[in-house]
Amino acid sequence: MGASLKHDVAEHVSGWLVLAIGDLRLALPQGEARQIELAADLDAGDADGHEAGWLRRRSGDSWPAYSLDPALRVQPRAPSERRLCVFFVVREGARGILCDRVWSLAADDDLRREPLAGCMTGPLSPVAGLARFQERVAVVTSAAALGGYLDALFD
């Protein structure tokens, strides 16, 4: 699995979505989010697949939704706390990440990003930086990094 993921996040962002996944806070640029849905509105995932569920769209398309634990490992079944799903833009449509809660931050300044220390980087990580959020540390990522991370996990 020697895939290397790109960790770029735009220099200036027009707002953030911060997803709570257990104790993890995951910050994604708002402009990269496609929509937010209730987890209860997703169709169940296949028993053999990695997806926790699917969003069936009127167009006939289906978008997969994934449940991650706070260590960013995929869980085939989502814990009951995962009540929302944030879908983000990827090449082939969208993918979703289930979460407990979502905060919407209006401006780039609402989340002060710090670069990721060299010792914290790895070839298979969607983490692009860190930020302080509500007396905690938030992990900063992007739709491209999350999509690449999920692709690498399932290759």
ABEGO torsion letter per residue (X at the ends): XABBBBABBBABBBEBBBBBBEABBBBBBAAABABBBBAAABBBBBAABABABBBBBAAGBBBBBBBBBAAGBBBABBBAABABBBBBBBAAEBBBBBBABBBBBABAAABBBBBBBAAABBABBABAEBBBBGGBBBBBBBAAAAAAAAAAAAX
